[in-house]
Amino acid sequence: MATAHTDDHAVHISFDATQYFFAAKVDGTLATVLAELDACGFGGDEAADAVARYAPELTDLDSDKE
């Protein structure tokens, strides 16, 4: 289970990040993704933000804007 929060901690979510990593494996970028996450301590950087943006909870919010 992955967790994420906004910089101001106003929003916290927990989500299954398996699909994000599966997509990275299919794309052939898994090793790069894991190296970037490790380099930033798995948080506070664009690599971690990319995982959080993949969360279904956020995807659902984005589709509500349309």
MMTF fields as JSON, N, C-alpha, C and O atoms, coordinates in Angstrom:
{
  "mmtfVersion": "1.0.0",
  "mmtfProducer": "UNKNOWN",
  "numBonds": 263,
  "numAtoms": 264,
  "numGroups": 66,
  "numChains": 1,
  "numModels": 1,
  "chainsPerModel": [1],
  "groupsPerChain": [66],
  "chainIdList": ["A"],
  "bondAtomList": [4, 2, 8, 6, 12, 10, 16, 14, 20, 18, 24, 22, 28, 26, 32, 30, 36, 34, 40, 38, 44, 42, 48, 46, 52, 50, 56, 54, 60, 58, 64, 62, 68, 66, 72, 70, 76, 74, 80, 78, 84, 82, 88, 86, 92, 90, 96, 94, 100, 98, 104, 102, 108, 106, 112, 110, 116, 114, 120, 118, 124, 122, 128, 126, 132, 130, 136, 134, 140, 138, 144, 142, 148, 146, 152, 150, 156, 154, 160, 158, 164, 162, 168, 166, 172, 170, 176, 174, 180, 178, 184, 182, 188, 186, 192, 190, 196, 194, 200, 198, 204, 202, 208, 206, 212, 210, 216, 214, 220, 218, 224, 222, 228, 226, 232, 230, 236, 234, 240, 238, 244, 242, 248, 246, 252, 250, 256, 254, 260, 258],
  "bondOrderList": [1, 1, 1, 1, 1, 1, 1, 1, 1, 1, 1, 1, 1, 1, 1, 1, 1, 1, 1, 1, 1, 1, 1, 1, 1, 1, 1, 1, 1, 1, 1, 1, 1, 1, 1, 1, 1, 1, 1, 1, 1, 1, 1, 1, 1, 1, 1, 1, 1, 1, 1, 1, 1, 1, 1, 1, 1, 1, 1, 1, 1, 1, 1, 1, 1],
  "groupList": [{"groupName": "MET", "atomNameList": ["N", "CA", "C", "O"], "elementList": ["N", "C", "C", "O"], "formalChargeList": [0, 0, 0, 0], "bondAtomList": [1, 0, 2, 1, 3, 2], "bondOrderList": [1, 1, 2], "singleLetterCode": "M", "chemCompType": "L-PEPTIDE LINKING"}, {"groupName": "ALA", "atomNameList": ["N", "CA", "C", "O"], "elementList": ["N", "C", "C", "O"], "formalChargeList": [0, 0, 0, 0], "bondAtomList": [1, 0, 2, 1, 3, 2], "bondOrderList": [1, 1, 2], "singleLetterCode": "A", "chemCompType": "L-PEPTIDE LINKING"}, {"groupName": "THR", "atomNameList": ["N", "CA", "C", "O"], "elementList": ["N", "C", "C", "O"], "formalChargeList": [0, 0, 0, 0], "bondAtomList": [1, 0, 2, 1, 3, 2], "bondOrderList": [1, 1, 2], "singleLetterCode": "T", "chemCompType": "L-PEPTIDE LINKING"}, {"groupName": "HIS", "atomNameList": ["N", "CA", "C", "O"], "elementList": ["N", "C", "C", "O"], "formalChargeList": [0, 0, 0, 0], "bondAtomList": [1, 0, 2, 1, 3, 2], "bondOrderList": [1, 1, 2], "singleLetterCode": "H", "chemCompType": "L-PEPTIDE LINKING"}, {"groupName": "ASP", "atomNameList": ["N", "CA", "C", "O"], "elementList": ["N", "C", "C", "O"], "formalChargeList": [0, 0, 0, 0], "bondAtomList": [1, 0, 2, 1, 3, 2], "bondOrderList": [1, 1, 2], "singleLetterCode": "D", "chemCompType": "L-PEPTIDE LINKING"}, {"groupName": "VAL", "atomNameList": ["N", "CA", "C", "O"], "elementList": ["N", "C", "C", "O"], "formalChargeList": [0, 0, 0, 0], "bondAtomList": [1, 0, 2, 1, 3, 2], "bondOrderList": [1, 1, 2], "singleLetterCode": "V", "chemCompType": "L-PEPTIDE LINKING"}, {"groupName": "ILE", "atomNameList": ["N", "CA", "C", "O"], "elementList": ["N", "C", "C", "O"], "formalChargeList": [0, 0, 0, 0], "bondAtomList": [1, 0, 2, 1, 3, 2], "bondOrderList": [1, 1, 2], "singleLetterCode": "I", "chemCompType": "L-PEPTIDE LINKING"}, {"groupName": "SER", "atomNameList": ["N", "CA", "C", "O"], "elementList": ["N", "C", "C", "O"], "formalChargeList": [0, 0, 0, 0], "bondAtomList": [1, 0, 2, 1, 3, 2], "bondOrderList": [1, 1, 2], "singleLetterCode": "S", "chemCompType": "L-PEPTIDE LINKING"}, {"groupName": "PHE", "atomNameList": ["N", "CA", "C", "O"], "elementList": ["N", "C", "C", "O"], "formalChargeList": [0, 0, 0, 0], "bondAtomList": [1, 0, 2, 1, 3, 2], "bondOrderList": [1, 1, 2], "singleLetterCode": "F", "chemCompType": "L-PEPTIDE LINKING"}, {"groupName": "GLN", "atomNameList": ["N", "CA", "C", "O"], "elementList": ["N", "C", "C", "O"], "formalChargeList": [0, 0, 0, 0], "bondAtomList": [1, 0, 2, 1, 3, 2], "bondOrderList": [1, 1, 2], "singleLetterCode": "Q", "chemCompType": "L-PEPTIDE LINKING"}, {"groupName": "TYR", "atomNameList": ["N", "CA", "C", "O"], "elementList": ["N", "C", "C", "O"], "formalChargeList": [0, 0, 0, 0], "bondAtomList": [1, 0, 2, 1, 3, 2], "bondOrderList": [1, 1, 2], "singleLetterCode": "Y", "chemCompType": "L-PEPTIDE LINKING"}, {"groupName": "LYS", "atomNameList": ["N", "CA", "C", "O"], "elementList": ["N", "C", "C", "O"], "formalChargeList": [0, 0, 0, 0], "bondAtomList": [1, 0, 2, 1, 3, 2], "bondOrderList": [1, 1, 2], "singleLetterCode": "K", "chemCompType": "L-PEPTIDE LINKING"}, {"groupName": "GLY", "atomNameList": ["N", "CA", "C", "O"], "elementList": ["N", "C", "C", "O"], "formalChargeList": [0, 0, 0, 0], "bondAtomList": [1, 0, 2, 1, 3, 2], "bondOrderList": [1, 1, 2], "singleLetterCode": "G", "chemCompType": "PEPTIDE LINKING"}, {"groupName": "LEU", "atomNameList": ["N", "CA", "C", "O"], "elementList": ["N", "C", "C", "O"], "formalChargeList": [0, 0, 0, 0], "bondAtomList": [1, 0, 2, 1, 3, 2], "bondOrderList": [1, 1, 2], "singleLetterCode": "L", "chemCompType": "L-PEPTIDE LINKING"}, {"groupName": "GLU", "atomNameList": ["N", "CA", "C", "O"], "elementList": ["N", "C", "C", "O"], "formalChargeList": [0, 0, 0, 0], "bondAtomList": [1, 0, 2, 1, 3, 2], "bondOrderList": [1, 1, 2], "singleLetterCode": "E", "chemCompType": "L-PEPTIDE LINKING"}, {"groupName": "CYS", "atomNameList": ["N", "CA", "C", "O"], "elementList": ["N", "C", "C", "O"], "formalChargeList": [0, 0, 0, 0], "bondAtomList": [1, 0, 2, 1, 3, 2], "bondOrderList": [1, 1, 2], "singleLetterCode": "C", "chemCompType": "L-PEPTIDE LINKING"}, {"groupName": "ARG", "atomNameList": ["N", "CA", "C", "O"], "elementList": ["N", "C", "C", "O"], "formalChargeList": [0, 0, 0, 0], "bondAtomList": [1, 0, 2, 1, 3, 2], "bondOrderList": [1, 1, 2], "singleLetterCode": "R", "chemCompType": "L-PEPTIDE LINKING"}, {"groupName": "PRO", "atomNameList": ["N", "CA", "C", "O"], "elementList": ["N", "C", "C", "O"], "formalChargeList": [0, 0, 0, 0], "bondAtomList": [1, 0, 2, 1, 3, 2], "bondOrderList": [1, 1, 2], "singleLetterCode": "P", "chemCompType": "L-PEPTIDE LINKING"}],
  "groupTypeList": [0, 1, 2, 1, 3, 2, 4, 4, 3, 1, 5, 3, 6, 7, 8, 4, 1, 2, 9, 10, 8, 8, 1, 1, 11, 5, 4, 12, 2, 13, 1, 2, 5, 13, 1, 14, 13, 4, 1, 15, 12, 8, 12, 12, 4, 14, 1, 1, 4, 1, 5, 1, 16, 10, 1, 17, 14, 13, 2, 4, 13, 4, 7, 4, 11, 14],
  "groupIdList": [1, 2, 3, 4, 5, 6, 7, 8, 9, 10, 11, 12, 13, 14, 15, 16, 17, 18, 19, 20, 21, 22, 23, 24, 25, 26, 27, 28, 29, 30, 31, 32, 33, 34, 35, 36, 37, 38, 39, 40, 41, 42, 43, 44, 45, 46, 47, 48, 49, 50, 51, 52, 53, 54, 55, 56, 57, 58, 59, 60, 61, 62, 63, 64, 65, 66],
  "secStructList": [7, 3, 3, 3, 3, 7, 6, 6, 1, 1, 7, 3, 3, 3, 3, 7, 7, 2, 2, 2, 2, 2, 2, 2, 2, 2, 2, 6, 7, 2, 2, 2, 2, 2, 2, 2, 2, 2, 2, 6, 6, 6, 1, 1, 1, 2, 2, 2, 2, 2, 2, 2, 2, 6, 7, 2, 2, 2, 2, 2, 2, 2, 2, 2, 6, 7],
  "xCoordList": [0.845, 0.0, 0.896, 1.852, 0.574, 1.314, 0.473, -0.754, 1.144, 0.451, 1.011, 2.158, 0.195, 0.63, -0.136, -1.219, 0.454, -0.223, 0.21, 1.275, -0.623, -0.265, 0.81, 1.0, 1.503, 2.579, 2.088, 2.829, 0.849, 0.308, -0.394, -0.963, -0.345, -0.953, -2.472, -3.071, -3.092, -4.549, -5.249, -6.369, -4.582, -5.154, -4.172, -2.992, -4.663, -3.876, -4.643, -5.861, -3.925, -4.566, -3.689, -2.469, -4.323, -3.647, -4.163, -5.36, -3.28, -3.689, -2.727, -1.61, -3.19, -2.387, -1.623, -2.232, -0.317, 0.507, 0.949, 1.771, 0.413, 0.826, 0.681, 1.584, -0.437, -0.664, 0.36, 0.741, 0.804, 1.835, 3.12, 3.732, 3.522, 4.764, 4.617, 5.578, 3.447, 3.208, 3.327, 3.946, 2.734, 2.826, 4.278, 4.691, 5.049, 6.473, 7.222, 8.128, 6.859, 7.493, 7.176, 8.065, 5.917, 5.501, 6.225, 6.644, 6.372, 7.048, 8.559, 9.242, 9.081, 10.52, 11.247, 12.461, 10.517, 11.134, 11.188, 11.527, 10.863, 10.785, 12.092, 12.078, 13.216, 14.499, 14.778, 15.269, 14.468, 14.679, 13.759, 14.19, 12.489, 11.513, 11.97, 11.953, 12.375, 12.812, 14.071, 14.197, 15.004, 16.229, 15.914, 16.494, 14.995, 14.617, 13.902, 14.135, 13.032, 12.348, 13.337, 13.247, 14.265, 15.271, 16.13, 16.455, 16.49, 17.345, 16.678, 17.357, 15.345, 14.65, 14.06, 13.31, 14.387, 13.869, 12.388, 11.687, 11.922, 10.529, 9.535, 8.383, 9.971, 9.041, 9.643, 10.862, 8.762, 9.205, 9.864, 10.603, 9.617, 10.258, 9.293, 8.261, 9.626, 8.774, 8.536, 7.443, 9.528, 9.35, 8.24, 7.429, 8.2, 7.153, 5.809, 4.765, 5.834, 4.597, 3.956, 2.732, 4.781, 4.255, 3.483, 2.441, 3.988, 3.279, 1.946, 0.915, 1.966, 0.742, -0.303, -1.496, 0.145, -0.812, -1.481, -2.534, -0.9, -1.462, -2.548, -3.251, -2.692, -3.669, -5.077, -5.458, -5.856, -7.236, -8.05, -8.9, -7.798, -8.533, -8.303, -9.232, -7.089, -6.79, -7.264, -7.702, -7.18, -7.689, -9.178, -9.668, -9.903, -11.343, -11.618, -12.58, -10.796, -10.978, -10.759, -11.502, -9.736, -9.453, -10.598, -10.919, -11.224, -12.32, -13.561, -14.411, -13.672, -14.81, -14.751, -15.768, -13.553, -13.378, -13.901, -14.184, -14.037, -14.45, -15.907, -16.402],
  "yCoordList": [-1.166, 0.0, 1.237, 1.328, 2.165, 3.424, 4.531, 4.448, 5.543, 6.704, 7.958, 7.987, 8.974, 10.252, 11.365, 11.157, 12.549, 13.719, 14.952, 14.979, 15.964, 17.233, 17.898, 17.547, 18.853, 19.525, 20.169, 20.238, 20.64, 21.278, 20.286, 20.677, 19.006, 17.917, 18.028, 17.407, 18.809, 18.945, 17.69, 17.385, 16.962, 15.744, 14.605, 14.726, 13.504, 12.274, 11.152, 11.051, 10.298, 9.137, 7.906, 8.008, 6.765, 5.47, 4.755, 4.791, 4.112, 3.453, 2.321, 2.254, 1.442, 0.322, 0.799, 1.1, 0.871, 1.375, 0.275, 0.519, -0.921, -2.05, -1.736, -2.029, -1.148, -0.867, 0.111, 0.004, 1.061, 2.0, 1.253, 1.473, 0.373, -0.367, -1.401, -1.666, -1.98, -2.908, -2.171, -2.677, -0.972, -0.179, 0.176, 0.158, 0.497, 0.806, -0.425, -0.309, -1.603, -2.842, -3.072, -3.401, -2.901, -3.092, -2.105, -2.466, -0.853, 0.183, -0.004, 0.648, -0.882, -1.086, -0.05, 0.102, 0.678, 1.753, 1.44, 2.313, 0.222, -0.11, 0.147, 0.727, -0.268, -0.071, 1.419, 1.817, 2.23, 3.671, 4.264, 5.069, 3.865, 4.358, 4.031, 4.896, 2.794, 2.389, 3.129, 3.51, 3.339, 4.076, 5.527, 6.073, 6.153, 7.54, 7.642, 8.583, 6.676, 6.686, 6.47, 7.13, 5.564, 5.305, 6.553, 6.886, 7.231, 8.422, 9.544, 10.321, 9.627, 10.712, 10.238, 10.975, 9.024, 8.514, 8.183, 8.179, 7.904, 7.525, 8.625, 8.333, 9.881, 10.963, 12.323, 12.49, 13.3, 14.686, 15.069, 16.053, 14.318, 14.595, 14.223, 13.598, 14.604, 14.316, 12.819, 12.414, 12.0, 10.55, 10.036, 9.207, 10.513, 10.114, 10.735, 10.102, 11.966, 12.611, 11.827, 11.72, 11.28, 10.518, 9.294, 8.958, 8.629, 7.471, 7.927, 7.297, 9.006, 9.499, 9.916, 9.682, 10.536, 10.959, 9.762, 9.916, 8.595, 7.38, 6.775, 5.86, 7.267, 6.717, 6.84, 7.906, 5.765, 5.82, 6.941, 7.54, 7.227, 8.292, 9.634, 10.433, 9.885, 11.139, 11.129, 12.155, 9.984, 9.85, 10.143, 10.83, 9.614, 9.876, 11.362, 11.888, 12.039, 13.469, 14.232, 15.165, 13.84, 14.502, 14.338, 15.27, 13.153, 12.918, 13.708, 13.988, 14.07, 14.882, 16.301, 16.992, 16.734, 18.097, 18.255, 19.375, 17.178, 17.25, 17.581, 17.677],
  "zCoordList": [0.0, 0.0, 0.0, 0.769, -0.858, -0.935, -0.29, -0.236, 0.186, 0.726, 0.071, -0.374, 0.021, -0.541, 0.151, 0.698, 0.112, 0.672, -0.093, -0.711, -0.044, -0.654, 0.2, 1.364, -0.39, 0.339, 1.628, 2.608, 1.635, 2.835, 3.772, 4.791, 3.414, 4.201, 4.323, 5.202, 3.453, 3.493, 2.978, 3.388, 2.075, 1.497, 1.692, 1.363, 2.227, 2.393, 1.712, 1.856, 0.961, 0.35, 0.556, 0.688, 0.579, 0.553, -0.682, -0.966, -1.41, -2.643, -2.977, -2.465, -3.843, -4.326, -5.556, -6.583, -5.466, -6.562, -7.524, -8.408, -7.36, -8.194, -9.683, -10.466, -10.076, -11.496, -12.065, -13.231, -11.25, -11.706, -12.029, -13.074, -11.126, -11.34, -12.451, -13.173, -12.601, -13.702, -15.034, -15.97, -15.123, -16.351, -16.655, -17.815, -15.627, -15.825, -16.312, -17.137, -15.813, -16.272, -17.743, -18.528, -18.116, -19.51, -20.422, -21.522, -19.965, -20.752, -20.799, -21.589, -19.968, -19.912, -19.09, -19.22, -18.232, -17.445, -15.952, -15.153, -15.567, -14.142, -13.409, -12.324, -13.972, -13.29, -13.077, -12.021, -14.074, -13.955, -12.899, -12.073, -12.929, -11.952, -10.535, -9.66, -10.31, -8.97, -8.545, -7.381, -9.465, -9.141, -8.776, -7.837, -9.518, -9.222, -7.878, -7.119, -7.582, -6.285, -5.147, -4.111, -5.331, -4.306, -4.073, -2.934, -5.15, -5.046, -4.249, -3.578, -4.325, -3.61, -2.285, -1.644, -1.873, -0.612, -0.686, 0.326, -1.9, -2.149, -1.773, -1.452, -1.812, -1.527, -1.772, -1.799, -1.952, -2.052, -3.355, -3.401, -4.423, -5.701, -6.822, -6.579, -8.032, -9.192, -9.367, -9.764, -9.08, -9.228, -8.311, -8.725, -7.096, -6.155, -6.532, -6.377, -7.022, -7.468, -8.61, -8.68, -9.504, -10.636, -10.158, -10.719, -9.128, -8.573, -7.986, -8.22, -7.232, -6.593, -7.618, -7.425, -8.712, -9.743, -10.415, -11.032, -10.308, -10.896, -10.011, -10.439, -8.797, -7.85, -8.408, -8.892, -8.349, -8.858, -8.225, -8.885, -6.958, -6.276, -6.962, -7.087, -7.402, -8.071, -9.512, -10.033, -10.154, -11.509, -11.538, -12.435, -10.54, -10.443, -10.251, -10.811, -9.475, -9.26, -10.553, -10.858, -11.324, -12.591, -13.574, -14.311, -13.595, -14.54, -14.144, -14.989, -12.866, -12.423, -12.968, -13.033, -13.361, -13.854, -15.268, -15.693, -16.002, -17.413, -17.569, -18.692]
}
